[in-house]
Amino acid sequence: MCSGSLVDYQQMGTYHKVEVYWNSSTQKNCAVLLSSYGTKHPMHVSIQRCKETNPSTYCTPDLASGAYDEDAGNFGEYAGPATVYTGNKCIRVFAYATIGSNSWGADSASMRGGKQAAFC
């Protein structure tokens, strides 16, 4: 899935975990949403390069080509990987999963103390 070093993760309820990776040789961040639920259900993971170069409470989206990636659908084991080239820029990660009427979510702000622009 994602190459590089795991830099952070967040458990989302009992069955889901979002992981964020950094690959220093390619200068890319990668996010993947893992599930141990066992059957297919809606899952989504996305990653956005920000214009910020230091952690911030807001991510100004970089609108350049290739600055955003996502994977969404009905998956049994994982959504992703979603990968962007970041260089020295921050990223924003967002993930959610739904099983029946229950939903779980995580993002950079919940992983990094309120910083939407994170992992710089």
C-alpha positions as a printed Julia matrix, in Angstrom:
120×3 Matrix{Float64}:
   0.0    0.0     0.0
   1.86   3.11    1.22
   5.63   3.19    1.06
   7.81   5.1     3.47
   7.62   5.61    7.23
   4.44   5.66    9.29
   4.25   9.17   10.78
   0.86   8.98   12.49
  -2.37   7.02   12.77
  -5.76   7.36   14.39
  -8.13   4.62   15.45
 -11.69   5.26   14.26
 -14.01   3.21   16.44
 -13.52  -0.54   16.73
 -12.93  -1.48   13.11
 -11.09   1.36   11.35
  -7.73   3.08   11.44
  -6.33   5.82    9.18
  -2.56   5.82    8.68
  -0.31   8.56    7.25
   3.1    7.83    5.73
   6.05   9.94    4.56
   8.51   8.77    1.91
  11.59  11.0     2.09
  13.1    9.65   -1.13
  10.03  10.53   -3.24
   8.92  13.53   -1.11
   5.39  12.07   -1.01
   2.82  11.64    1.73
   0.36   8.78    1.59
  -2.83   7.98    3.51
  -4.74   4.72    3.79
  -7.9    3.76    5.71
  -7.79   0.2     7.05
 -10.8   -1.87    8.08
 -11.11  -5.08   10.07
 -14.93  -5.17    9.79
 -14.91  -8.06    7.33
 -17.5   -7.07    4.73
 -17.68  -4.3     2.17
 -18.99  -0.93    3.34
 -18.56   2.75    2.35
 -15.07   4.08    3.04
 -13.25   7.23    1.93
  -9.71   8.57    2.34
  -8.3   11.75    0.82
  -5.12  13.78    0.99
  -4.68  17.43    0.0
  -1.44  19.37   -0.32
  -1.7   22.73    1.45
   0.1   25.96    0.62
   1.32  26.19    4.22
   4.87  25.1     5.07
   4.28  25.09    8.86
   1.45  23.44   10.82
  -1.63  25.66   10.92
  -5.24  25.53   12.05
  -6.27  26.06    8.41
  -5.15  24.38    5.19
  -5.12  26.64    2.14
  -5.61  24.06   -0.64
  -2.95  23.97   -3.32
  -5.0   23.8    -6.5
  -2.14  22.67   -8.74
  -2.52  19.45  -10.69
  -1.6   16.42   -8.59
  -2.1   18.21   -5.25
  -5.13  16.08   -4.31
  -5.87  12.37   -4.3
  -8.69  10.26   -2.91
 -10.16   6.78   -2.92
 -13.79   6.14   -2.09
 -16.22   3.28   -2.53
 -17.45   0.07   -0.94
 -14.39  -1.75    0.32
 -13.81  -4.71    2.6
 -10.23  -4.16    3.78
  -8.97  -0.68    2.92
  -9.51   2.57    1.02
  -6.46   4.08   -0.6
  -3.68   4.56   -0.88
  -4.1    8.27   -1.61
  -0.77   9.92   -2.38
   0.52  13.43   -3.15
   3.93  14.97   -3.72
   4.43  17.46   -0.91
   8.07  18.51   -0.8
   8.13  20.96    2.12
   4.36  21.66    2.14
   1.83  20.54    4.73
  -1.05  18.19    3.98
  -4.61  17.7     5.13
  -5.9   14.14    5.5
  -9.56  13.19    5.76
 -11.11   9.73    6.21
 -14.49   8.29    7.05
 -16.28   4.96    7.13
 -19.95   4.01    7.49
 -21.5    0.77    8.69
 -25.29   0.87    8.69
 -26.32   4.05   10.48
 -22.96   4.45   12.25
 -20.17   6.65   10.89
 -16.61   7.35   11.99
 -14.19   9.98   10.8
 -10.72  11.37   11.29
  -8.69  14.18    9.81
  -5.42  15.99   10.27
  -6.95  18.28   12.89
  -8.09  15.38   15.09
  -4.72  13.66   14.65
  -2.51  16.72   15.15
  -4.04  18.86   17.9
  -6.34  21.03   15.81
  -3.91  21.57   12.92
  -5.65  21.04    9.57
  -2.39  21.78    7.75
  -0.12  19.14    9.29
   2.62  16.61    8.61
   4.91  19.37    7.24
